[in-house]
């Protein structure tokens, strides 16, 4: 079980005063705040913010504030810094690692009302958006002109670009186009002291240190991102998918290795094992082969000739491994049918298991057969089913461990199983996370990947930005050895 620090009793005792002060900073309602109430303190309404996608852990916060501008975010951070109050940033709450899990003495800053597209520049191929714009919302804003935003997490209908930056999110099509970091040009960043900093911008490369690289994937430990400048790309002429089914997980893993080794970089290369195939077929009726142990969804793009040439090469590679079936989409509708089950996979698993943990580790692609075999052995040892649905092309694994949250022993085994999978990822030369972040879920596993000197250096960077460790506390770094103590007493604002 994941431990959380004890709340600061002095902060809790000042709760009414803190709520009153926050309401003075963000008054409501009015023409400038059409969303309504900006500060939430009612216990019933706070329950909506008590957890995120890692729903096994819940903790109502002290208060929630819902700013609409960078200036309001800066004012709230300035107040919290001056009064030693912890802060938890939150977007859509889709984090699967507990990245937005509140603390009892923390103010949650929710960015969901900061949802405006500020600028689109087709000539320079960029868009400037507020942090609360959804991932899919960027593509929807530019699609009419034939453009799109490439990173596409499975939660793209809901997840917000600010959270994508904080977790360096990926998605199925990032095999070709890269994760968030490769599609990011600049951010507007607010420090814990309430200072607003512009980092990067419309230009391709910024001079000096790579501050943008440091902030991307920092999980709210260094400051809050309120505006984001992203690359937008010309959409391809067309895309087609193929489905390849095999008799064993290891064989499918070998096929992935062979495809990448051939020099072909598909737009997407997704893996599903037997439990996932059956769950998704029952959910989506996508025509998946139920006699297969493993299945790959492979997508290519370009003009018709390019698609035909790439698909012919991929069919030849898959054919070397005695596939049960090979199906190439001939139309856009057939491609959508192949993707239908994959896009609905997490919901499909929810139909066959009361709860599941969605893990997130990354391995070298060549290690995929070995890791799949070992995960099945672990599944047998722990007595828990696992469904594998993941971005196989770049080695980003998403095993779904099925358990019953109402059974404490089942939950304990699920967490231990997940920890062993992540340790295995590091053992074979990979890392603890690909796109979900560390959050609280992997916090106590950081010592598996990093030695004490490496962790100490990371903590120094955190301390340089946030000396009191007020920003998103109890996340990322193991609690043992952390300066996560009650903040020093400060004068009330």
ZICORNOR-V283782 format. One record per backbone hydrogen bond with DSSP energy under -0.5 kcal/mol. NH is the residue of the N-H (numbers start at 1). CO is the residue of the C=O. If there is no record, write none. Layout:
[[NH & CO] [NH & CO]]
//
This chain:
[[9 & 7] [12 & 8] [13 & 9] [14 & 10] [14 & 11] [15 & 12] [18 & 14] [19 & 15] [20 & 16] [21 & 17] [22 & 18] [23 & 19] [24 & 20] [25 & 21] [26 & 22] [30 & 33] [33 & 30] [36 & 33] [40 & 64] [41 & 39] [46 & 42] [47 & 43] [47 & 44] [48 & 45] [49 & 46] [50 & 47] [53 & 95] [54 & 95] [55 & 53] [57 & 54] [59 & 50] [62 & 103] [62 & 106] [63 & 106] [64 & 40] [65 & 108] [66 & 38] [73 & 69] [74 & 70] [75 & 71] [76 & 72] [77 & 73] [78 & 74] [79 & 75] [80 & 76] [81 & 77] [82 & 78] [83 & 79] [84 & 81] [85 & 80] [86 & 105] [87 & 470] [88 & 107] [90 & 109] [101 & 98] [106 & 103] [107 & 86] [108 & 63] [108 & 106] [109 & 88] [109 & 107] [110 & 65] [110 & 108] [111 & 90] [114 & 111] [115 & 113] [118 & 116] [118 & 128] [119 & 128] [121 & 126] [122 & 120] [125 & 121] [126 & 121] [127 & 230] [128 & 119] [129 & 127] [129 & 228] [130 & 116] [131 & 226] [132 & 114] [133 & 130] [135 & 159] [136 & 156] [138 & 134] [138 & 135] [139 & 135] [140 & 136] [141 & 137] [142 & 138] [142 & 139] [143 & 139] [145 & 142] [146 & 143] [147 & 142] [148 & 233] [150 & 148] [156 & 153] [158 & 155] [159 & 155] [161 & 133] [162 & 131] [164 & 160] [165 & 161] [166 & 162] [167 & 163] [168 & 164] [169 & 164] [172 & 152] [174 & 171] [175 & 172] [175 & 267] [176 & 173] [176 & 267] [177 & 173] [178 & 174] [180 & 169] [182 & 179] [183 & 180] [184 & 181] [185 & 229] [186 & 229] [187 & 199] [188 & 227] [189 & 187] [189 & 197] [190 & 224] [191 & 195] [194 & 191] [197 & 189] [197 & 195] [199 & 187] [199 & 197] [201 & 185] [211 & 209] [214 & 210] [215 & 211] [216 & 212] [217 & 165] [218 & 215] [219 & 166] [221 & 218] [224 & 190] [226 & 188] [226 & 224] [227 & 188] [228 & 129] [229 & 186] [230 & 127] [230 & 228] [231 & 183] [232 & 125] [233 & 148] [235 & 146] [240 & 300] [242 & 298] [243 & 327] [244 & 296] [245 & 325] [246 & 294] [252 & 248] [253 & 249] [254 & 250] [255 & 251] [256 & 252] [257 & 253] [258 & 254] [259 & 255] [260 & 256] [261 & 257] [262 & 258] [262 & 259] [263 & 260] [264 & 259] [266 & 264] [267 & 299] [268 & 299] [270 & 297] [271 & 390] [272 & 295] [273 & 388] [274 & 293] [277 & 273] [278 & 274] [279 & 275] [280 & 276] [281 & 277] [282 & 278] [283 & 279] [284 & 280] [285 & 281] [290 & 288] [292 & 289] [293 & 246] [294 & 246] [295 & 272] [296 & 244] [297 & 270] [298 & 242] [298 & 296] [299 & 268] [300 & 240] [302 & 238] [307 & 303] [308 & 304] [309 & 305] [310 & 306] [311 & 307] [312 & 308] [313 & 309] [314 & 310] [315 & 311] [316 & 312] [317 & 313] [318 & 314] [319 & 315] [320 & 316] [320 & 317] [321 & 318] [322 & 319] [324 & 245] [325 & 245] [327 & 243] [329 & 241] [329 & 327] [335 & 331] [336 & 332] [337 & 333] [338 & 334] [339 & 335] [340 & 336] [341 & 337] [342 & 338] [343 & 339] [344 & 340] [345 & 342] [348 & 344] [349 & 345] [350 & 346] [351 & 347] [351 & 348] [352 & 348] [352 & 349] [353 & 349] [355 & 403] [357 & 401] [358 & 356] [359 & 357] [359 & 399] [361 & 397] [362 & 431] [363 & 395] [367 & 364] [368 & 365] [371 & 367] [372 & 368] [373 & 369] [374 & 370] [375 & 371] [376 & 372] [377 & 373] [378 & 374] [379 & 375] [380 & 376] [381 & 377] [382 & 378] [383 & 379] [384 & 379] [387 & 400] [389 & 387] [389 & 398] [390 & 271] [391 & 396] [392 & 269] [392 & 390] [393 & 269] [394 & 391] [395 & 392] [396 & 391] [397 & 361] [397 & 395] [400 & 387] [401 & 357] [401 & 399] [402 & 385] [402 & 400] [403 & 355] [405 & 403] [407 & 404] [408 & 406] [411 & 407] [412 & 408] [413 & 409] [414 & 410] [415 & 411] [416 & 412] [417 & 413] [418 & 414] [419 & 415] [420 & 416] [421 & 417] [422 & 418] [423 & 419] [424 & 420] [425 & 421] [426 & 422] [427 & 423] [428 & 424] [429 & 426] [430 & 425] [431 & 362] [440 & 97] [441 & 97] [442 & 438] [444 & 440] [445 & 442] [446 & 443] [448 & 445] [449 & 445] [449 & 446] [450 & 446] [455 & 451] [456 & 452] [457 & 453] [458 & 454] [459 & 455] [460 & 456] [461 & 457] [462 & 458] [463 & 459] [464 & 460] [465 & 461] [466 & 462] [469 & 466] [472 & 87] [472 & 470] [473 & 470] [475 & 472] [476 & 439] [477 & 475] [482 & 479] [484 & 482] [485 & 483]]
//
